[in-house]
Structures are given as structure tokens and as C-alpha cells.
Amino acid sequence: VTSDLFERAERFALPDELRAADLIPFYLEFTDLEATRAKIGGRSVLMMGGLDYLGLSADPRVRQAAASAALGAGTSRTGSRLHCGSTPEQRAFETLIASFLGREDALVFASGYMAQSGLITALMDTDALLVLDERAHASILDGALVARCRVRRFAHNDPASLEQQLARGAGSATLVMVESLYSNEGDLAPLPEIRAICTRYGARLAVDEAHGLGVLGAAGRGLEEHFAMPGAIDVISGTFSKSLASVGGWIAGSRKVVDWIRFHGRPILFSAAISPASLAAAHRSLEILIAEPDLVARLQANSRRWRSLLIGAGVPLVKDPAGPLASVRIGDEKTCLIFSRRLLEAGVYANTVLHPSVPRGEAVIRTVVSSAHQESELTYAAEVFARLCHDLKVNGSVEPS
Ligand SMILES: Cc1ncc(COP(=O)(O)O)c(C=O)c1O
């Protein structure tokens, strides 16, 4: 029990041995970011953890759009749309993404985290039931905490477990929420089964397409396109921070539902609107994605190549990857930090994913490919992963998805 709220902060110290060995990823300093390379602490590395799926963050057309918007429209909207009004650019983006996804309307947010929170705080109240995949992103759970709705979780990507939870909650207004492509596991939500169960129990279905937009389906429209089930999802959400090479978020759905969220989602009411530069970068990225579906095809080809290189080299993966995210199963957190340090020494950057992003003892190194990676870059990275797994005695087996 602490008597002073600052006491824990004052006692807090990062473990000396981690700090001394320079093992804490938070302190890495990135500069000179390009599509597949960046400098960390002044040294050039190959990015295998950039989440810039289509390589657009380095695209001069996207950079120019952001710069022109900052010069022309200012650096901040300074307030919420409720109080400070909207811009034609916000509406233009909403119209474009709604039509790309075959929806009546869409709404833009200042981040993906806020989009989840906006959707959930608007739709859910204390009587409503939110049924979540146990691996669903923290932003979804945090939205539920603000909405103070009832929450149940089902076993990851397990339709039978979803059905059990819905059967227990019969009679409540229910929203089922899943991710399309899971960010730490790299596997896909089984949309056909989930949709059928939601329909059977009268539940609405929301899908977070943070890692699906620009990644899944021939045109990059996401999970519905991947499974050829247009219109199967009741409300879709996503972020700008992956394929759209920016910072922001969005939801898309029927005109009535989007309107409801527009006037009841707390981040729309109580937080400043997205900056013009961030919006312009995402808008330009979406235009490029729509005009150049070949980018998506390249990403998917690179994803398949990376998967077979890793599996061929015996690198133990958490799941058989369904897209560009492949997580190497490490387990112990300190080994994971050492692994990531050794990767950097070999000139490769990937994401160190520790608790609370994953359960304790299930640390992973997450790798991400983009459409911009060259075959030689993937081959080199796979060799480094195989060598480090051998040297650090990292082994395990692939769990088929
Ligand atoms: C699955 C998922 N949902 C939501 C978010 C939150 O998006 P943002 O970073 O735009 O807040 C993320 C992380 O970026 C994510 O991985």
C-alpha cells in the first residue's frame, strides 16, 4: 500500500543490467527514415519492424502532401469539430475511404486509439455487452473501460469459444469486436465463422482493420475482400499509422451509425481534430493505394517470401503468418532484449514485444515486411534470424493457424 501517489514513481528504476547493456528499445533514436532503412544512433539498419506496409512514409508524394497542408492550412486544428467546425479536407477523406470500403459514410479521428474509443463509447452503455477476442488490441479494451459496458473475452480466433460467450449473454445488446490481422500473432480472424455466429445470436460485428487496410484482399480493402464477403462487417475501424503512413484513425459504416458516433463518440467531442498535415499524408496515401493496387500485390508476394525464408531456416514462429507480420517466439523477456540487441549489431531492426503487449513470459520479436523490401534484404534478414536463434538457443515449433 502506498500513501503517496508519486511513491512508486520515485522508487522506479529500470534494471541496471538492462540499462548498462543498452537493451531498452525505448531509447533507440531513429533518424533518416526511408522505406526499408533508417539510422539508429547514427548507424544505418535494415527496417524489419517499420509497419509502413506499403513503404509510403518515404514516398515523396506523401511527404509533399503533408508539407503543403501544413503550409497552407496550418499546423493544428486546435479544437474538436463539435466546437471548432470541420474542413473540406476532412469530408473529402471520409468520402474517399467510405467509397473505397463500400460504406455509406466514414469519420476521421486523431488516432486509431481514439477511433476505437469513439466507436465503443458511442455504441456501448452499461447494459451493453462487448465480446472481444482475448488478443484484441488494448485500445478496444480501454474504450470499453470508458464506456463502462460489460466485457467478455473469447479464446483467440476460436469460433466455438465465441459462441459459448454469446450463448451466456443471450438477451443483451451485444457487439463482437475482433482485429482483422492480429498485430502480435500475425494470423487472420475467421470472418465467415464469426459472421455466422454473430448473425445466429443477433450480435453486431465490429472489426479493427488497423493491419488489414492496404494489406488484405487484391485491392487492399481488408478482411471482407480477403474472404470475398463484402458488407459482412457492421462497422469497421482503422488507423493511419500503418499502410496510410501517417497518424490518425477512422471508422466506416452505415450513414446512421456513423452519424450517431459523430455526435456521441467521446474523442470526437472532447479532443482536438487531426492536424492538416497528418490528414493530407493519409489522404494521399489512400489515393496511391487505390491507384496502384500493385503495391498490395508486392506486399503480399514479399510476405509469402519472408514466411517461407523464416520457416525454411527453422526460425520458430508464434503462428504461421497470414500476412506481413511474423513473430518469432522467444518467451523470456531478457533473452528477447538480448536478441533485439544482437539483431541491431547485425544491422537489422525488428520490434521487441514484451508484457503488457503480450502475456508475461511470451515475449516475441515481431518482424514486418513491406512492399518496398528487396529479395536480397529479406534473404539477409532471414540469415541473421536463423543465426541468432541458433546462438541464443531460441527454439519452438510453428503452431498452424
Ligand atoms: C490493432 C491495432 N488497433 C489500434 C491501434 C491504435 O492505432 P494508433 O496507433 O493510430 O492509435 C494499433 C496500433 O497502432 C493496432 O495495432
PDBQT file of the ligand as one rigid body, heavy atoms in Angstrom, charges set to zero:
ROOT
HETATM    1  C1  LIG A 501      -4.661  -3.485 -33.901  1.00  0.00    +0.000 C 
HETATM    2  C2  LIG A 501      -4.451  -2.049 -33.559  1.00  0.00    +0.000 A 
HETATM    3  N1  LIG A 501      -5.523  -1.274 -33.303  1.00  0.00    +0.000 NA
HETATM    4  C3  LIG A 501      -5.376   0.019 -32.980  1.00  0.00    +0.000 A 
HETATM    5  C4  LIG A 501      -4.143   0.610 -32.894  1.00  0.00    +0.000 A 
HETATM    6  C5  LIG A 501      -4.042   2.043 -32.484  1.00  0.00    +0.000 C 
HETATM    7  O1  LIG A 501      -3.784   2.840 -33.581  1.00  0.00    +0.000 OA
HETATM    8  P1  LIG A 501      -2.995   4.241 -33.435  1.00  0.00    +0.000 P 
HETATM    9  O2  LIG A 501      -1.542   3.924 -33.340  1.00  0.00    +0.000 OA
HETATM   10  O3  LIG A 501      -3.357   5.002 -34.648  1.00  0.00    +0.000 OA
HETATM   11  O4  LIG A 501      -3.505   4.896 -32.182  1.00  0.00    +0.000 OA
HETATM   12  C6  LIG A 501      -2.999  -0.160 -33.156  1.00  0.00    +0.000 A 
HETATM   13  C7  LIG A 501      -1.624   0.386 -33.071  1.00  0.00    +0.000 C 
HETATM   14  O5  LIG A 501      -1.152   1.214 -33.668  1.00  0.00    +0.000 OA
HETATM   15  C8  LIG A 501      -3.158  -1.522 -33.500  1.00  0.00    +0.000 A 
HETATM   16  O6  LIG A 501      -2.102  -2.291 -33.749  1.00  0.00    +0.000 OA
ENDROOT
TORSDOF 0
